[in-house]
Amino acid sequence: MAALPPSFDIAELPLDIEVLWRLARSVGEQFPIFQDPTSASPAPGGLPTLTLEHRYLAGPLPGVAGAW
């Protein structure tokens, strides 16, 4: 984090699609939808911070300044 400029935005992170395909292959047996790449819809890149229900996945750690 120290190497990132103060103006850093999460949208600047490149999407490494191979990481996603590796994860999809690892759960393909449990979730057959991931076995056929044409059946999956494209998703935005970056780090997700909200669930589909708009609940935060990450947030400040109470009592520890600057910790998330």
C-alpha positions in Angstrom: 0.0 0.0 0.0 2.9 2.4 0.7 3.9 2.2 -2.9 0.4 3.4 -4.1 -0.1 7.1 -4.8 -2.7 9.0 -2.6 -4.8 9.4 -5.7 -5.0 5.6 -6.2 -8.4 4.3 -7.3 -9.5 0.6 -7.2 -10.7 1.0 -10.8 -7.0 1.2 -11.8 -6.4 -2.4 -10.9 -6.0 -4.6 -14.1 -8.3 -7.6 -14.4 -6.3 -10.8 -14.6 -8.9 -13.1 -16.1 -6.6 -16.2 -15.7 -7.0 -16.0 -11.9 -10.7 -16.1 -12.3 -10.6 -19.1 -14.7 -8.3 -21.0 -12.3 -10.8 -20.4 -9.5 -13.7 -21.5 -11.8 -11.9 -24.7 -12.7 -11.2 -25.5 -9.1 -15.0 -25.4 -8.3 -16.3 -26.8 -11.6 -17.4 -30.1 -10.1 -19.5 -28.4 -7.4 -20.8 -25.7 -9.8 -21.2 -27.0 -13.3 -22.0 -23.5 -14.7 -18.3 -22.8 -14.4 -17.4 -25.7 -16.7 -18.6 -23.9 -19.8 -17.0 -20.5 -20.1 -19.6 -19.3 -22.6 -22.3 -19.7 -19.9 -20.8 -17.3 -17.5 -21.6 -13.6 -17.7 -18.8 -11.1 -17.7 -18.2 -9.3 -14.5 -16.4 -6.1 -13.7 -12.8 -6.3 -12.5 -11.3 -5.0 -9.3 -11.8 -6.0 -5.7 -15.4 -6.5 -4.6 -16.4 -4.5 -1.5 -20.1 -5.2 -1.5 -22.3 -8.3 -1.6 -25.2 -8.5 -4.0 -27.4 -7.4 -1.1 -25.3 -4.2 -0.8 -23.6 -5.3 2.5 -20.0 -4.4 3.0 -17.4 -7.2 2.7 -14.7 -5.0 4.2 -14.7 -2.1 6.5 -12.8 -0.3 9.2 -11.6 -2.4 12.1 -13.0 -0.8 15.3 -10.3 0.5 17.6 -7.4 0.2 15.1 -6.8 3.4 13.1 -6.2 2.8 9.4 -7.0 -1.0 9.6 -9.5 -2.5 7.2 
